[in-house]
Amino acid sequence: MTFDLNKHVHRLLMDEPFFAALSRRVDKRIDKSIPTAGVRVNPSSGHFEMLYNPDFFDELPDIQRKGVLKHEFYHLIFEHVTGRKPSGINPKAWNIATDLAINSHLTGELPEMCCMPGQMPFQDYEVGLSAEAYLEQLKEDHDKQKGGGDGDGEGDGQFDSHEGWDEVDQQTKEIAKERLKDTLKKAAEEAANQGWGSVSQEVRKDIMDRIQTKVDWRKMLRYFIKTSQRANKQSSIKHINKRYPYIHAGRKTNRTARIAISIDQSGSVSDQMLNAFFNELSNLAKYAEFTVVPFDDRVFEDKVYTWKKGERKKWERVLCGGTNFDAPTEYVNKHGFDGHIVLTDLMAPKPKASKCQRMWMTTKQYAERPYFTTNERVIVVD
């Protein structure tokens, strides 16, 4: 029978809570066109996926199966898949450098063909350096740069596939980077409760630094809209019905996302904060249309309006009461939005659950001392 990696992942990663949490968020798909395995961003969905050859995995012992899994996940953690390659380099050299950086953490866990610092033909390479540092060393050592030169790469120790890293447009790659931050954050939260397994202190620190960096709000909006999309289907005679060709009309799919942005206008939100929120919304309107829902302790529906794409608006205060986050949540739930962003100082009790994905936007002052805790994303605006 064909080896199905999905049936073995849980067993292989039982003692690796962090990698197990990361694995659950990566699609795994058989692909016999590649000799071993590889990770990439799916160019259509923007999701991470691991492609693998079942014949390759079938011949490995468990320790090496687990090592290969961790190797592929490290490519995601270190942003080799979503980051920009150093300019003016041979792609093969960069591929070897990324593998050397990862395999420093996997001594004794990988097939013999892999490149490993301290072992032939990289016996003079120090263990534990970054991919950029190994790249410089490869440039300086032509005898060990067989895979980075004009050869076919045989014997260079690169065992996995790095194909597809450059086949994704920049916008999809930026969306994937924001998704990766969210994935690493959730995996780190699980690891904090269950243990990090074999992840070293150095790598843990690197992961925490990555997930604590400030999020680019414009990139985050694109990511939020992308993940809020749903398919709206309608009949179209121009599309042939695959099941009943030329008998029934086909289906036309338009990808849209209805986003509600609730603006807290309670008395605790200063005019300065409102001004900052509106400045950000004017920038965000370059990318999307959204519905503005002003609220304090309730939503006045006659004050709800659509902020069209490309428009700029001056800030305004239309309410000044108390704060109740249930009010905008109920409005958004009732009207069937796909995503909900709340601009607020977070100074009120935790609201009821949202039927669509929800995130919060506030200033650094209030983000550091929120009135309630939430697993939903909270981002900071200056």
N, C-alpha and C positions, 0 to 999 in steps of 0.2 A: 504494500500500500504506500501511496505517496506520503512522505513525512509532512505533517501539518504542525507548523510551529505554534499556532494559536493554542493547541491542546497541551503544549508543554511549558508555556511561558510561566504560568502560575507556579508550577513545581520548581522550575529553574530559579525563580526569583523569590522564593519563600523567605530567604534570609537577607533580602535586599529591598527593604520597604521603599526607599527613595526610587530606585530603578523600577520597582513594580508599579508605583504610582505613575511614573513617567510612561511606562510601557502601555498602560491602559488608555493613554491618550494618543497613541501612535498606531495607525492602521498597519496591518501586516498582510502582505499579499504575495502569493507565489508568482515567480517570474523566472522561467527557465532560460530566458535570453541572457541573463547575467550568470557568471560562473559561481559566485559566492553569495554576497548580500550587499545591500546599500540602503541609505536613507536619502530622502529628497522631499521637497515641497511639491505636492500635486499641483500642476499648473492650472487645473480647472477649479479645484475647491479651495486651494490655499492651505489644506491640511497636511500634516506630516504623515509620511507613510514609509514603511520599511519593506523593500522588495527582497525576496530571498529565493535561492535555488534549493528545493527540498532535498535533492541528491547530495548537495554539499553538507547540509545539516545532518542528514541521515548517517553520514560516515563519522561524525565527530562524537567524542565522549562528552558527557554532560558538562564537565568543567569548561570545555572549550565552546560548547554551545552557549553557555552563560557568558563566557568571555566575549564572544562575538556580539551577543546582544548588547552588553555594556559598551563595547567599542562603538557600535552604531549610535547608541544613545549619547555617548560623549561627543560625537560629531554635532549633535543638536545642542547640547549644553554649552559647548565652546563656540557656538555660532559659526561653525565652518560651513554649514548649509545655507544660512541666511545672511552671513556677513559678506563684505566686499573682499575680493582677493587683492593682495598687494599688486600694484600696477607694474607692468613691464617684466613679468616673470613667466617662466615656463610652467604651464599648468601641472605637469607631471611632478616637478620639484615641489610645488605647493601641496600636492596630494600626499607625497611622502612625508613632508614636514608635519602635516596635520596628524598623520598616523603615528609618527614618532612621539608627538606630544601626548597623544591618547595612550599609547601602549606603555608609556612610562608608569601608568597607574594599573597595568594589567599583567605584570610579570608572572609568567607561569600559567596564564589562563587562556592563551591563544594558540592557534595552530603554528607549527614550526616555521611555516613560510612567511610569517608576519615580520615586519621590520621592528626591531627592538633596540633602543639605545643601550650600548654596552655589549652588544652581541654582533657577530659578523653579519653584514659588512659595515656595521655602525659601531664597532667596538670602542672607538675613540670619542663617542658622543656621550655627553653627560646626561644622566637620567633626570627627568622632571622639568625640562625647559618648555617654553611656549613654542607654538608652531612657527612664529616669526623668528625666534632664536635659532631653531633648527634650520629654517630656510637660509639664514645667513651662513650657517656652518656648511650647508650643502653647496652654496655658491663658492665658498672658499676651498672646498675639498672636491676637486673634479673627479678623483678616483672613486669617490663614494656617491657621485651624482649620476650614476648610470641611468636611473629612471627619470632624472630631470634633464637629460641631454636629448640627443636625437635618436637614441636607441629605442628598442621596443619595450623596455621596462622589465624584461624577464630577470628574475633574481633580485629585484629591488626590494622585495619584502612587502609590497603593497598588495594585500590580499582581497580587499573589499572594493566595491564599485563606488566611484564618485560621480557617475554619470547623472546628468539632470540638474546639477547644482547651478548651472548657468542658463538653463532653459526656461526660467521663470522670469516674467517681467518684474520690474522694480516695485511696482505698486503691490503686486501679490506677495513679493518677498517682504515688504514692510508690514503687511497684514500678518504674515506668518511670524515675523519677529515679535509683534505684540501678542500674538497667540502663544508664542513660546514663553514670554515673560509670565503670562497668566498660568501656563502649564507648570513652569518651574516653581512658581509661588505655591500652587496647590500641592505639588509633590513635596516641597520643603515643609509645608505645614503638616503633612502626614508623617514625614520623617521625624519631625520634632516630637511627635507623640509615640512613634513606634521604633525609632532608631534609624540611623543613616546607613547601616550595613558597612560595606567596604569603602564608602566614599571618604576620602582623606579630609583632614581638617583644612588643608590648603584649598581643596576643591570646594568644600562647604562654604568657605569664606568667599570664594570667587562667585559661587551661585548666589549667595545672599547679596553681594555687591550688585550683581546683575539685576536682581528683582527689586532692589531698593532704589535704582536709578530713576530719575524723574521721567515720567511718561510724556512724550510729545503728544499734546492734545489733538492736533490735527490728524496725526497717524492713528491715534486711538479712536477718533470719530470714524475714520474709514474702516477700521477693524470692527467697531461696534455695529456699523450699518451692514457690513458684509455678513457678520454672524447673526444679524437680525432678519436677514432676507427670508422671504417665503415666496413660493410660486403662485402667481395669480394666473389661472388658466381661462381661456376664452376660445370659442369656436372660430375657425378661420378656414375659408374655402381654399386659400392659397397653400395650406398645409395639408398634405395627403394623410388621411387616416390609415395608420399601418395595419390595423385589424380589419377595417372595412373600406379598402381603397375605392374612391370614387362613388361610394354609397353614402357615407356620412362625412361631415366636415372634419378636418383635422383639429388638433389642439394647438393653440399658440400660447406660449408661456412668456410672461413679462416678469422679470425679477425686480421687485420693489421692496422698500422697507419704509414703513410708517413710523417715524420717530417723534416722540413727545418729549419736550424739554420743559420741565416744571421749574419755575423761578420763584424761590422763597421770597416773599415781600413782607414778611412779618416784621414787627418792630425791632427785633434783635439784629436784623440784617441792616448794616449801615448803608448810606447812600454811596460810599466809596466802594463797598463790595458789589452793589448793584451795577455801578459803572464798570467795574472790572468784568463782571459776568457778561454785560452787554457787549463790551469790546471783544471778548472771546467769541461770542455768538456771531458778531459781524464777520469775524475771520472764518468761522465754521460754515457760514452761509455761502462761502465760495465753493463748497463741496457738496452741499445737500440742502434740500428743503425740509423744514421741520415745523411742528405745531408747538406754539408757545402756550404754556398753561400757567398763568400767574396764580399764586395761592398764598394764603396765610393759614387760618384755621379751617378754611373751606375754599372751594373753587367757585368763582363766579363765571358761569359759562359764557356770559355775554362779553367777557374780557379775553376769552381764548381767541387766538388768531394764528394764521399761517405766515411764517417767515419764509418768503420765497428765496430760492437760490439766487445768489448774486446781490441781494438787497443789503443795504446798511441802514441801521436804525439807531436813534439816540436812546439812551437809557431813560426809563421813566418808572415812577412808583405809582401804582394804582391801588395798592392795599397797604394796610399797616396794623394788622391785628396780631393774634397769637400764632402759634405754629402747630399744625397737625399734619403729619406726613400721610396719614390714612386718606386725607381728602384728595390729593393728586393721584394717589395709588388707585383709589376707587374709580376716579374719572378715567384713567388710562385703561384699567381693567375693563370697564364698561364699554369703551369705544374701540377696543380691539387693536391697539397699537402693537408694533413688533418690537419696539425698544423704548426704554424710558430713562432719561437722564435728569437728575434732580440737582439744581444749583442752589446751595443752601449753606447755612452755618452749622448744620447738624444739631441744633439746640432744641431737640424735642424727643419724645420717646420713640423707640423703634416701631416702624409701621408694619402693617399686615403684609402678607406675601404678595408679590407681583406676579401676574400671569405671563408677563414677558420679561426678558432680561433687563435688569435695572442697574444703573451705576450712579455714583454720587460725585459731585464736583464742589470743592470748597477751597478755602485759603489754608495756607500752611498752619496758621495759628489754631484753627479749629480742627484740622486733620490730626494734629498732635494730641488734642484733648476732646475727642468726640463724646457726645452725650450718650451714645449707644455704640455697641460693637456690631459689626456685620461682616459676613464673608463676601459680600458684593464688592466690586471694585470701587475704591475711593481715590480720585485723582485730585491733584493740587494745582490751582492757578495762582500765579503771582499777583 
